[in-house]
Amino acid sequence: MNLYQRLGFLVLGSRLRRISDSFLSEITRAYQNEGIEFDASWFPVFYLLAENNSLSIKELSEQTEVSHPAASQLITGLKNKGLVTTSACVDDGRKQLVTFTPKGRELLERVQPVWEAILLSMNEVMTNEPQIKQLLATMTALERAFQSTSLSDRIHQNLANSLKLSDHE
């Protein structure tokens, strides 16, 4: 049993980050192997724009559940690479609508087969390791639990309860 397995929830964040970094590294390598310059962090924006044609930065921020400044920074990076463009919304000039440039649309067409191959590959992994089938549902349940009650509030309450118990001993 390694350190991460032995310490369980005490290193959950570190373990999730390690798995995420490893997964994203493999995905990035898959794009590189196909000769495609695509950063895995771009995926949510590309996917949402493929589905919606154009979205405001606020909508992208809300749907990807990242801060508006983080979404804006990502869009700025994509604009600098010539993959997306922004324009003022006709109905509300304060809104910036994000759309693909021709170069971005061409890149989208090249990455979509990779997305299909990722899904097929992960289904193969799941077939070989049946417990993985529960992973996404478990992650969703964990996200909901963290949203319903702050973990730091729970920790604080448990510390307060521990102190009360030790005072009575």
C-alpha positions as CSV (number, residue, x, y, z in Angstrom):
1,M,0.0,0.0,0.0
2,N,1.5,3.3,-1.0
3,L,1.4,6.6,0.9
4,Y,-1.6,7.9,-0.9
5,Q,-3.6,4.7,-0.3
6,R,-2.5,4.5,3.3
7,L,-3.4,8.1,4.2
8,G,-6.8,8.1,2.5
9,F,-8.7,11.4,2.9
10,L,-5.7,13.2,4.4
11,V,-4.2,13.3,0.9
12,L,-7.3,13.2,-1.3
13,G,-6.5,16.6,-2.9
14,S,-3.0,15.6,-3.7
15,R,-4.1,12.2,-5.0
16,L,-6.7,13.8,-7.2
17,R,-4.2,16.4,-8.5
18,R,-1.7,13.6,-9.2
19,I,-4.2,11.6,-11.1
20,S,-5.5,14.6,-13.0
21,D,-1.9,15.7,-14.0
22,S,-1.2,12.2,-15.2
23,F,-4.4,12.0,-17.1
24,L,-4.0,15.4,-18.8
25,S,-0.4,14.6,-19.6
26,E,-1.5,11.4,-21.4
27,I,-4.3,13.3,-23.3
28,T,-1.8,16.0,-24.3
29,R,0.6,13.3,-25.6
30,A,-2.3,11.8,-27.6
31,Y,-2.8,15.1,-29.4
32,Q,0.9,15.4,-30.0
33,N,1.1,11.9,-31.3
34,E,-1.5,12.9,-33.9
35,G,0.5,16.1,-34.8
36,I,-2.2,18.3,-33.3
37,E,-1.3,21.3,-31.2
38,F,-4.1,21.3,-28.7
39,D,-3.9,21.9,-25.0
40,A,-6.2,19.8,-22.9
41,S,-7.2,22.8,-20.9
42,W,-8.9,24.2,-24.0
43,F,-11.3,21.3,-24.2
44,P,-14.3,22.8,-22.3
45,V,-14.3,25.9,-24.4
46,F,-13.9,24.0,-27.7
47,Y,-16.6,21.5,-26.7
48,L,-19.1,24.2,-25.6
49,L,-18.5,26.4,-28.7
50,A,-18.9,23.3,-30.9
51,E,-22.3,22.8,-29.3
52,N,-23.4,26.4,-29.2
53,N,-21.6,28.2,-32.0
54,S,-21.1,31.3,-29.8
55,L,-21.2,32.0,-26.0
56,S,-20.5,34.9,-23.8
57,I,-17.5,34.8,-21.6
58,K,-19.9,34.8,-18.6
59,E,-21.8,31.8,-20.0
60,L,-18.5,29.9,-20.6
61,S,-17.4,30.8,-17.0
62,E,-20.7,29.5,-15.6
63,Q,-20.8,26.3,-17.6
64,T,-17.2,25.4,-16.9
65,E,-17.6,26.4,-13.3
66,V,-14.5,28.6,-13.3
67,S,-14.2,32.3,-12.3
68,H,-14.9,34.9,-14.9
69,P,-11.3,36.1,-14.8
70,A,-10.0,32.6,-15.4
71,A,-12.4,32.1,-18.3
72,S,-11.4,35.5,-19.7
73,Q,-7.7,34.6,-19.4
74,L,-8.3,31.4,-21.3
75,I,-10.2,33.2,-24.0
76,T,-7.5,35.8,-24.3
77,G,-4.9,33.0,-24.8
78,L,-7.1,31.3,-27.5
79,K,-7.5,34.7,-29.2
80,N,-3.8,35.2,-29.2
81,K,-3.4,31.9,-31.0
82,G,-6.0,32.9,-33.5
83,L,-8.5,30.2,-32.5
84,V,-11.4,32.3,-31.3
85,T,-12.6,35.8,-31.7
86,T,-14.8,38.0,-29.5
87,S,-17.4,40.6,-30.5
88,A,-19.9,42.7,-28.7
89,C,-23.3,41.1,-28.4
90,V,-26.0,42.8,-30.5
91,D,-28.5,42.7,-27.6
92,D,-26.1,43.8,-24.9
93,G,-22.9,45.6,-25.9
94,R,-21.4,44.8,-22.5
95,K,-21.3,41.1,-23.3
96,Q,-18.4,39.7,-25.3
97,L,-19.5,36.7,-27.5
98,V,-16.8,34.1,-28.2
99,T,-16.8,32.3,-31.6
100,F,-14.4,30.1,-33.5
101,T,-12.2,31.7,-36.1
102,P,-11.7,29.6,-39.3
103,K,-8.4,28.3,-37.8
104,G,-10.2,27.4,-34.6
105,R,-13.0,25.6,-36.5
106,E,-10.3,23.6,-38.5
107,L,-8.6,22.6,-35.2
108,L,-12.0,21.6,-33.8
109,E,-12.4,19.2,-36.8
110,R,-9.0,17.7,-36.1
111,V,-9.6,17.2,-32.4
112,Q,-13.1,15.7,-32.5
113,P,-11.8,12.2,-33.7
114,V,-9.3,12.3,-30.7
115,W,-12.3,12.9,-28.4
116,E,-14.0,9.9,-29.8
117,A,-10.8,7.8,-29.3
118,I,-10.5,9.1,-25.7
119,L,-14.0,7.9,-25.0
120,L,-13.4,4.5,-26.6
121,S,-10.1,4.2,-24.7
122,M,-11.7,5.1,-21.3
123,N,-14.5,2.6,-22.0
124,E,-11.9,-0.1,-22.5
125,V,-10.2,0.9,-19.3
126,M,-13.5,0.7,-17.5
127,T,-14.2,-2.7,-19.0
128,N,-10.9,-4.0,-17.7
129,E,-11.5,-2.4,-14.2
130,P,-15.2,-2.7,-13.4
131,Q,-14.9,-0.5,-10.3
132,I,-14.1,2.5,-12.5
133,K,-17.7,2.5,-13.7
134,Q,-18.6,4.1,-10.3
135,L,-15.9,6.8,-10.6
136,L,-17.9,9.5,-12.3
137,A,-21.0,9.0,-10.1
138,T,-18.8,9.0,-7.0
139,M,-17.0,12.2,-8.1
140,T,-20.4,13.9,-8.7
141,A,-21.6,12.8,-5.2
142,L,-18.4,14.2,-3.7
143,E,-18.8,17.5,-5.5
144,R,-22.4,17.8,-4.3
145,A,-21.4,17.0,-0.7
146,F,-18.7,19.7,-0.8
147,Q,-21.3,22.2,-2.3
148,S,-23.9,21.4,0.3
149,T,-21.7,21.9,3.3
150,S,-18.3,23.5,3.3
151,L,-15.6,21.0,4.2
152,S,-13.7,23.7,6.2
153,D,-16.9,24.3,8.2
154,R,-17.2,20.6,8.9
155,I,-13.6,20.5,10.0
156,H,-14.1,23.5,12.2
157,Q,-17.1,22.0,13.9
158,N,-15.3,18.7,14.5
159,L,-12.4,20.6,16.0
160,A,-14.7,22.5,18.3
161,N,-16.5,19.3,19.3
162,S,-13.1,17.7,20.1
163,L,-12.1,20.6,22.2
164,K,-15.4,20.5,24.1
165,L,-14.8,16.7,24.8
166,S,-11.3,17.2,26.0
167,D,-12.4,20.1,28.3
168,H,-14.8,17.7,30.0
169,E,-12.3,14.9,30.6
